[in-house]
Amino acid sequence: MLLTSLLLIPILGIFVISTGMSYELSSLNIKRIKTIALSTSIINLFVSLLVFMLFDFSNNQFQFVQEYHEISSYDFYLGLDGLSIYFVLLTTIITPIALLSNWNSINDNVKSYYYFIFFSKVYYLHYLY
C-alpha cells in the first residue's frame, strides 16, 4: 500500500490544484497553488522515508510487493529492491528542493509547471519500481 500511495499522492495533488482553483490566477491563488504543491511533495517525502525505514536491507528480494491482476486487461506489479530504494528516496528529496528553489521565480503558467513536476515525478517513480 505504501508504494501505491507514493504514486497516488502526486496525482491527488494535481487533482486538488486543478479542481480547487479558479481560472483567474491572482497572487493569493498562486501562493495557494504553490503551498498545496509543496505540502503534497513533503507528504510524499515522508512516505518515502517511512518506506526507507521499513526496508529490510539484509533481504535481497523485492519488498513491499503489490500485485493487481487484470486492471483493464493489464497486470500491475509494484516492488522495491535494494538499488531502487535509493532512487525513490532521491526523487522524493529533490522534488521539494526544486519547488522551494523556484518559489519566487515561477509566476506564469503556475498550474502547468506543477502539473509537469508531479506527472514527471509519478513517471520517474513508476519506472523505479
Backbone as JSON Lines, residues from 0, in Angstrom:
{"i":0,"aa":"M","n":[0.82,-1.2,0.0],"ca":[0.0,0.0,0.0],"c":[0.86,1.26,0.0]}
{"i":1,"aa":"L","n":[2.07,1.15,0.56],"ca":[2.94,2.34,0.61],"c":[3.42,2.75,-0.77]}
{"i":2,"aa":"L","n":[3.72,1.78,-1.62],"ca":[4.18,2.13,-2.97],"c":[3.06,2.73,-3.8]}
{"i":3,"aa":"T","n":[1.86,2.23,-3.63],"ca":[0.72,2.81,-4.33],"c":[0.48,4.24,-3.86]}
{"i":4,"aa":"S","n":[0.64,4.48,-2.57],"ca":[0.45,5.85,-2.07],"c":[1.53,6.79,-2.58]}
{"i":5,"aa":"L","n":[2.75,6.27,-2.8],"ca":[3.79,7.11,-3.4],"c":[3.41,7.55,-4.8]}
{"i":6,"aa":"L","n":[2.67,6.74,-5.52],"ca":[2.22,7.11,-6.86],"c":[0.95,7.95,-6.83]}
{"i":7,"aa":"L","n":[0.08,7.72,-5.86],"ca":[-1.2,8.41,-5.84],"c":[-1.16,9.79,-5.19]}
{"i":8,"aa":"I","n":[-0.22,10.04,-4.3],"ca":[-0.15,11.35,-3.63],"c":[0.11,12.48,-4.62]}
{"i":9,"aa":"P","n":[1.07,12.38,-5.56],"ca":[1.21,13.46,-6.54],"c":[0.0,13.62,-7.46]}
{"i":10,"aa":"I","n":[-0.65,12.51,-7.8],"ca":[-1.85,12.59,-8.63],"c":[-2.97,13.28,-7.86]}
{"i":11,"aa":"L","n":[-3.07,13.01,-6.57],"ca":[-4.04,13.7,-5.73],"c":[-3.72,15.2,-5.64]}
{"i":12,"aa":"G","n":[-2.43,15.53,-5.56],"ca":[-2.04,16.94,-5.56],"c":[-2.42,17.64,-6.84]}
{"i":13,"aa":"I","n":[-2.25,16.97,-7.97],"ca":[-2.67,17.55,-9.25],"c":[-4.17,17.76,-9.27]}
{"i":14,"aa":"F","n":[-4.91,16.79,-8.76],"ca":[-6.36,16.89,-8.72],"c":[-6.81,18.07,-7.85]}
{"i":15,"aa":"V","n":[-6.19,18.24,-6.68],"ca":[-6.56,19.34,-5.79],"c":[-6.22,20.68,-6.42]}
{"i":16,"aa":"I","n":[-5.07,20.77,-7.06],"ca":[-4.68,22.02,-7.72],"c":[-5.62,22.35,-8.87]}
{"i":17,"aa":"S","n":[-6.0,21.36,-9.64],"ca":[-6.81,21.64,-10.83],"c":[-8.28,21.9,-10.49]}
{"i":18,"aa":"T","n":[-8.82,21.27,-9.47],"ca":[-10.25,21.44,-9.18],"c":[-10.53,22.54,-8.17]}
{"i":19,"aa":"G","n":[-9.62,22.82,-7.3],"ca":[-9.89,23.76,-6.23],"c":[-9.62,25.21,-6.55]}
{"i":20,"aa":"M","n":[-9.05,25.5,-7.69],"ca":[-8.65,26.87,-8.0],"c":[-9.44,27.38,-9.2]}
{"i":21,"aa":"S","n":[-9.65,28.69,-9.2],"ca":[-10.35,29.3,-10.32],"c":[-9.36,29.55,-11.47]}
{"i":22,"aa":"Y","n":[-9.9,29.94,-12.62],"ca":[-9.05,30.16,-13.78],"c":[-8.27,31.47,-13.67]}
{"i":23,"aa":"E","n":[-8.8,32.42,-12.92],"ca":[-8.09,33.68,-12.74],"c":[-7.06,33.5,-11.63]}
{"i":24,"aa":"L","n":[-5.82,33.66,-11.99],"ca":[-4.74,33.42,-11.04],"c":[-4.28,34.73,-10.42]}
{"i":25,"aa":"S","n":[-4.82,35.04,-9.27],"ca":[-4.35,36.19,-8.5],"c":[-3.14,35.76,-7.69]}
{"i":26,"aa":"S","n":[-2.54,36.72,-7.02],"ca":[-1.35,36.37,-6.23],"c":[-1.71,35.44,-5.07]}
{"i":27,"aa":"L","n":[-2.92,35.56,-4.54],"ca":[-3.36,34.66,-3.47],"c":[-3.54,33.24,-4.0]}
{"i":28,"aa":"N","n":[-4.14,33.09,-5.19],"ca":[-4.31,31.76,-5.77],"c":[-2.98,31.13,-6.14]}
{"i":29,"aa":"I","n":[-2.03,31.93,-6.64],"ca":[-0.71,31.42,-6.98],"c":[-0.01,30.9,-5.74]}
{"i":30,"aa":"K","n":[-0.12,31.67,-4.64],"ca":[0.51,31.23,-3.39],"c":[-0.16,29.96,-2.86]}
{"i":31,"aa":"R","n":[-1.48,29.86,-3.01],"ca":[-2.2,28.67,-2.56],"c":[-1.79,27.45,-3.38]}
{"i":32,"aa":"I","n":[-1.64,27.62,-4.69],"ca":[-1.21,26.52,-5.54],"c":[0.19,26.06,-5.14]}
{"i":33,"aa":"K","n":[1.08,27.01,-4.9],"ca":[2.45,26.65,-4.5],"c":[2.47,25.95,-3.16]}
{"i":34,"aa":"T","n":[1.63,26.39,-2.24],"ca":[1.58,25.76,-0.92],"c":[1.04,24.33,-1.0]}
{"i":35,"aa":"I","n":[0.0,24.13,-1.81],"ca":[-0.54,22.78,-1.99],"c":[0.5,21.88,-2.63]}
{"i":36,"aa":"A","n":[1.22,22.38,-3.62],"ca":[2.23,21.57,-4.29],"c":[3.37,21.21,-3.34]}
{"i":37,"aa":"L","n":[3.82,22.17,-2.54],"ca":[4.91,21.9,-1.6],"c":[4.46,20.92,-0.52]}
{"i":38,"aa":"S","n":[3.26,21.09,0.0],"ca":[2.79,20.17,1.04],"c":[2.59,18.77,0.48]}
{"i":39,"aa":"T","n":[2.14,18.66,-0.76],"ca":[2.0,17.35,-1.38],"c":[3.35,16.67,-1.53]}
{"i":40,"aa":"S","n":[4.34,17.42,-1.96],"ca":[5.66,16.8,-2.14],"c":[6.31,16.45,-0.8]}
{"i":41,"aa":"I","n":[6.04,17.21,0.24],"ca":[6.58,16.89,1.57],"c":[5.91,15.64,2.14]}
{"i":42,"aa":"I","n":[4.6,15.51,1.93],"ca":[3.9,14.3,2.37],"c":[4.47,13.08,1.64]}
{"i":43,"aa":"N","n":[4.73,13.24,0.36],"ca":[5.32,12.16,-0.42],"c":[6.73,11.82,0.1]}
{"i":44,"aa":"L","n":[7.48,12.83,0.5],"ca":[8.8,12.61,1.08],"c":[8.71,11.82,2.37]}
{"i":45,"aa":"F","n":[7.75,12.13,3.23],"ca":[7.6,11.39,4.48],"c":[7.2,9.94,4.23]}
{"i":46,"aa":"V","n":[6.37,9.7,3.24],"ca":[6.0,8.32,2.91],"c":[7.22,7.55,2.41]}
{"i":47,"aa":"S","n":[8.05,8.2,1.59],"ca":[9.25,7.5,1.1],"c":[10.26,7.28,2.23]}
{"i":48,"aa":"L","n":[10.34,8.19,3.19],"ca":[11.2,7.96,4.35],"c":[10.69,6.79,5.19]}
{"i":49,"aa":"L","n":[9.38,6.66,5.29],"ca":[8.79,5.53,6.0],"c":[9.11,4.22,5.28]}
{"i":50,"aa":"V","n":[9.03,4.23,3.95],"ca":[9.39,3.04,3.18],"c":[10.87,2.71,3.39]}
{"i":51,"aa":"F","n":[11.72,3.73,3.41],"ca":[13.15,3.52,3.61],"c":[13.44,2.94,4.99]}
{"i":52,"aa":"M","n":[12.74,3.42,6.02],"ca":[12.97,2.91,7.37],"c":[12.46,1.48,7.54]}
{"i":53,"aa":"L","n":[11.4,1.12,6.83],"ca":[10.84,-0.22,6.93],"c":[11.52,-1.23,6.01]}
{"i":54,"aa":"F","n":[12.4,-0.76,5.16],"ca":[13.07,-1.63,4.18],"c":[14.09,-2.51,4.89]}
{"i":55,"aa":"D","n":[14.08,-3.79,4.58],"ca":[15.0,-4.76,5.17],"c":[16.17,-4.94,4.22]}
{"i":56,"aa":"F","n":[17.32,-4.37,4.55],"ca":[18.48,-4.4,3.67],"c":[19.19,-5.75,3.67]}
{"i":57,"aa":"S","n":[18.87,-6.61,4.63],"ca":[19.5,-7.93,4.66],"c":[18.84,-8.9,3.68]}
{"i":58,"aa":"N","n":[17.7,-8.53,3.16],"ca":[16.97,-9.37,2.22],"c":[17.24,-8.88,0.8]}
{"i":59,"aa":"N","n":[17.57,-9.78,-0.11],"ca":[17.87,-9.35,-1.48],"c":[16.7,-9.55,-2.43]}
{"i":60,"aa":"Q","n":[15.53,-9.81,-1.91],"ca":[14.33,-9.97,-2.72],"c":[13.58,-8.64,-2.85]}
{"i":61,"aa":"F","n":[12.62,-8.6,-3.76],"ca":[11.75,-7.44,-3.84],"c":[10.92,-7.34,-2.58]}
{"i":62,"aa":"Q","n":[10.73,-6.11,-2.11],"ca":[9.95,-5.89,-0.9],"c":[8.81,-4.93,-1.22]}
{"i":63,"aa":"F","n":[7.82,-4.89,-0.33],"ca":[6.61,-4.08,-0.5],"c":[5.91,-4.43,-1.81]}
{"i":64,"aa":"V","n":[5.89,-5.71,-2.15],"ca":[5.34,-6.15,-3.42],"c":[3.82,-6.05,-3.38]}
{"i":65,"aa":"Q","n":[3.28,-5.44,-4.44],"ca":[1.83,-5.34,-4.61],"c":[1.5,-5.82,-6.01]}
{"i":66,"aa":"E","n":[0.52,-6.69,-6.1],"ca":[0.11,-7.24,-7.38],"c":[-1.37,-6.97,-7.59]}
{"i":67,"aa":"Y","n":[-1.67,-6.39,-8.73],"ca":[-3.05,-6.16,-9.11],"c":[-3.23,-6.83,-10.47]}
{"i":68,"aa":"H","n":[-4.11,-7.82,-10.52],"ca":[-4.29,-8.59,-11.74],"c":[-5.48,-8.07,-12.53]}
{"i":69,"aa":"E","n":[-5.27,-7.98,-13.82],"ca":[-6.28,-7.65,-14.8],"c":[-7.02,-6.35,-14.49]}
{"i":70,"aa":"I","n":[-6.27,-5.29,-14.36],"ca":[-6.85,-3.96,-14.31],"c":[-6.89,-3.48,-15.75]}
{"i":71,"aa":"S","n":[-8.05,-3.46,-16.34],"ca":[-8.23,-3.12,-17.77],"c":[-7.39,-4.04,-18.65]}
{"i":72,"aa":"S","n":[-7.45,-5.32,-18.35],"ca":[-6.72,-6.39,-19.05],"c":[-5.2,-6.25,-18.98]}
{"i":73,"aa":"Y","n":[-4.69,-5.57,-17.96],"ca":[-3.26,-5.48,-17.7],"c":[-2.98,-5.97,-16.28]}
{"i":74,"aa":"D","n":[-1.78,-6.45,-16.07],"ca":[-1.34,-6.8,-14.73],"c":[-0.45,-5.69,-14.21]}
{"i":75,"aa":"F","n":[-0.62,-5.34,-12.95],"ca":[0.07,-4.2,-12.35],"c":[0.86,-4.72,-11.16]}
{"i":76,"aa":"Y","n":[2.19,-4.64,-11.22],"ca":[3.07,-5.11,-10.17],"c":[3.93,-3.96,-9.67]}
{"i":77,"aa":"L","n":[4.06,-3.85,-8.36],"ca":[4.96,-2.87,-7.74],"c":[5.84,-3.6,-6.74]}
{"i":78,"aa":"G","n":[7.09,-3.17,-6.64],"ca":[8.01,-3.74,-5.67],"c":[9.32,-2.97,-5.69]}
{"i":79,"aa":"L","n":[10.02,-2.98,-4.58],"ca":[11.3,-2.28,-4.45],"c":[12.41,-3.27,-4.16]}
{"i":80,"aa":"D","n":[13.55,-3.05,-4.8],"ca":[14.73,-3.82,-4.45],"c":[15.75,-2.89,-3.8]}
{"i":81,"aa":"G","n":[16.92,-3.42,-3.49],"ca":[17.93,-2.65,-2.76],"c":[18.49,-1.47,-3.51]}
{"i":82,"aa":"L","n":[18.48,-1.5,-4.83],"ca":[19.01,-0.39,-5.61],"c":[17.96,0.7,-5.84]}
{"i":83,"aa":"S","n":[16.75,0.3,-6.12],"ca":[15.72,1.29,-6.45],"c":[15.24,2.08,-5.24]}
{"i":84,"aa":"I","n":[15.43,1.57,-4.03],"ca":[15.0,2.32,-2.85],"c":[15.75,3.65,-2.73]}
{"i":85,"aa":"Y","n":[17.01,3.66,-3.14],"ca":[17.78,4.9,-3.08],"c":[17.31,5.9,-4.13]}
{"i":86,"aa":"F","n":[16.91,5.43,-5.3],"ca":[16.43,6.32,-6.33],"c":[15.05,6.89,-5.99]}
{"i":87,"aa":"V","n":[14.22,6.08,-5.35],"ca":[12.92,6.58,-4.88],"c":[13.13,7.67,-3.85]}
{"i":88,"aa":"L","n":[14.02,7.43,-2.92],"ca":[14.32,8.43,-1.89],"c":[14.92,9.69,-2.51]}
{"i":89,"aa":"L","n":[15.81,9.53,-3.45],"ca":[16.42,10.68,-4.13],"c":[15.38,11.51,-4.88]}
{"i":90,"aa":"T","n":[14.46,10.85,-5.57],"ca":[13.42,11.56,-6.32],"c":[12.51,12.35,-5.39]}
{"i":91,"aa":"T","n":[12.14,11.75,-4.27],"ca":[11.24,12.45,-3.36],"c":[11.95,13.52,-2.54]}
{"i":92,"aa":"I","n":[13.26,13.45,-2.4],"ca":[14.0,14.52,-1.73],"c":[14.21,15.71,-2.66]}
{"i":93,"aa":"I","n":[14.48,15.44,-3.92],"ca":[14.77,16.51,-4.87],"c":[13.54,17.35,-5.19]}
{"i":94,"aa":"T","n":[12.36,16.76,-5.18],"ca":[11.15,17.49,-5.57],"c":[10.85,18.69,-4.67]}
{"i":95,"aa":"P","n":[10.83,18.56,-3.33],"ca":[10.6,19.77,-2.52],"c":[11.71,20.8,-2.66]}
{"i":96,"aa":"I","n":[12.94,20.33,-2.87],"ca":[14.05,21.27,-3.07],"c":[13.84,22.05,-4.36]}
{"i":97,"aa":"A","n":[13.4,21.37,-5.42],"ca":[13.14,22.05,-6.69],"c":[11.98,23.03,-6.57]}
{"i":98,"aa":"L","n":[10.96,22.66,-5.83],"ca":[9.82,23.56,-5.66],"c":[10.2,24.79,-4.85]}
{"i":99,"aa":"L","n":[10.99,24.6,-3.81],"ca":[11.42,25.73,-2.99],"c":[12.4,26.63,-3.73]}
{"i":100,"aa":"S","n":[13.24,26.05,-4.57],"ca":[14.22,26.88,-5.29],"c":[13.55,27.75,-6.35]}
{"i":101,"aa":"N","n":[12.38,27.35,-6.84],"ca":[11.66,28.14,-7.84],"c":[10.45,28.85,-7.25]}
{"i":102,"aa":"W","n":[10.41,29.02,-5.96],"ca":[9.23,29.58,-5.3],"c":[8.91,30.99,-5.79]}
{"i":103,"aa":"N","n":[9.91,31.84,-5.91],"ca":[9.65,33.23,-6.31],"c":[9.79,33.45,-7.81]}
{"i":104,"aa":"S","n":[10.41,32.55,-8.52],"ca":[10.68,32.79,-9.94],"c":[9.55,32.32,-10.86]}
{"i":105,"aa":"I","n":[8.74,31.37,-10.44],"ca":[7.64,30.87,-11.28],"c":[6.37,31.63,-10.91]}
{"i":106,"aa":"N","n":[5.94,32.52,-11.81],"ca":[4.7,33.26,-11.6],"c":[3.77,33.17,-12.8]}
{"i":107,"aa":"D","n":[4.26,32.69,-13.93],"ca":[3.43,32.5,-15.12],"c":[3.28,31.0,-15.36]}
{"i":108,"aa":"N","n":[2.1,30.61,-15.79],"ca":[1.8,29.2,-16.05],"c":[2.12,28.32,-14.84]}
{"i":109,"aa":"V","n":[1.65,28.75,-13.69],"ca":[1.96,28.07,-12.43],"c":[1.36,26.67,-12.42]}
{"i":110,"aa":"K","n":[0.11,26.56,-12.84],"ca":[-0.53,25.24,-12.83],"c":[0.19,24.28,-13.76]}
{"i":111,"aa":"S","n":[0.57,24.75,-14.93],"ca":[1.26,23.89,-15.89],"c":[2.6,23.43,-15.34]}
{"i":112,"aa":"Y","n":[3.28,24.3,-14.64],"ca":[4.58,23.95,-14.05],"c":[4.42,22.82,-13.03]}
{"i":113,"aa":"Y","n":[3.44,22.95,-12.14],"ca":[3.26,21.93,-11.11],"c":[2.66,20.65,-11.69]}
{"i":114,"aa":"Y","n":[1.82,20.76,-12.72],"ca":[1.36,19.55,-13.41],"c":[2.55,18.78,-13.96]}
{"i":115,"aa":"F","n":[3.46,19.48,-14.62],"ca":[4.62,18.82,-15.21],"c":[5.52,18.2,-14.13]}
{"i":116,"aa":"I","n":[5.74,18.93,-13.04],"ca":[6.58,18.41,-11.96],"c":[5.98,17.13,-11.38]}
{"i":117,"aa":"F","n":[4.68,17.15,-11.11],"ca":[4.07,15.98,-10.47],"c":[3.88,14.82,-11.44]}
{"i":118,"aa":"F","n":[3.54,15.09,-12.68],"ca":[3.43,13.99,-13.65],"c":[4.79,13.35,-13.91]}
{"i":119,"aa":"S","n":[5.83,14.17,-13.97],"ca":[7.17,13.59,-14.17],"c":[7.61,12.82,-12.93]}
{"i":120,"aa":"K","n":[7.21,13.26,-11.75],"ca":[7.53,12.53,-10.53],"c":[6.86,11.16,-10.51]}
{"i":121,"aa":"V","n":[5.59,11.12,-10.88],"ca":[4.89,9.83,-10.95],"c":[5.53,8.94,-12.01]}
{"i":122,"aa":"Y","n":[5.92,9.53,-13.12],"ca":[6.58,8.76,-14.19],"c":[7.91,8.18,-13.71]}
{"i":123,"aa":"Y","n":[8.71,8.99,-13.04],"ca":[10.01,8.51,-12.53],"c":[9.82,7.42,-11.48]}
{"i":124,"aa":"L","n":[8.89,7.65,-10.56],"ca":[8.67,6.67,-9.5],"c":[8.11,5.38,-10.07]}
{"i":125,"aa":"H","n":[7.29,5.48,-11.1],"ca":[6.71,4.29,-11.7],"c":[7.8,3.4,-12.29]}
{"i":126,"aa":"Y","n":[8.79,3.99,-12.95],"ca":[9.83,3.19,-13.56],"c":[10.94,2.79,-12.6]}
{"i":127,"aa":"L","n":[10.96,3.38,-11.42],"ca":[11.95,2.96,-10.42],"c":[11.53,1.7,-9.71]}
{"i":128,"aa":"Y","n":[10.25,1.39,-9.72],"ca":[9.8,0.18,-9.04],"c":[10.16,-0.95,-9.91]}
